[in-house]
């Protein structure tokens, strides 16, 4: 049985909207933020440079920020997926360029505080003083959090069949896109467009039910990595015809 680890972005992947964008748009505005997204995709601006500008523009108390996020929907398949991961002892981590304080509160709304406290959340560190949002980045990489370093391995672990699954949706996930063994990109979002453009094998998904189905197949042997790679290559070829 392979050793499987699943990592997922948070904003726009677990949550259906980007919580950071909702908050940032109160400062810089949607139009300017989207224009800066294009600059990042074109490698004319680093994600870290944009983050510095974006979060410095937010002028909300923490309570005001949370209130804006209460209506953000959770992926409809996530709770079932998470229960499956827990019941089968498959490691699951949230890796995000967002803020830990937002992710922790959001997940507590949906999982309960006790269960949310068990989550492994690898994100940037945030605190709010009055109406000033202060971000301490997880590392000094251009993305503020290098998601390409998904899972370190010991020599003994390298001898095992180890499958890293990553789920994402946007520009902050680009560093992980080339490193995952199985890459899920949310349909219609920037990560999918990037994978199509750069011919990176991926599986499009609409809900975590599809992620659960593949992880279950990999675990019980009904799906092999050879089959996964074939499907992902065919997806790229189909899109580029």
Secondary structure, 3 states (H helix, E strand, C coil): CCEEEEEECCCCCCECCCHHHHHHCCCCCHHHHHHHHHHHHCCCCCHHHHHHHHHHHCCCCHHHHHHHHCCCCECCCHHHHHHHHHHCCCEEEEEEEEEHHHHHHHHHHHHCHHHHCCCEEEEEEEEEECCEEEEECCCCCCCCCCCCCCCCCCHHHHCCCEEEEEEECCHHHHHHHCCCCEEEEECCCHHHHHHHHHCCCCEEECCHHHHHHHHHHHHHCCCCHHHHHHHHHHHHHHHHC
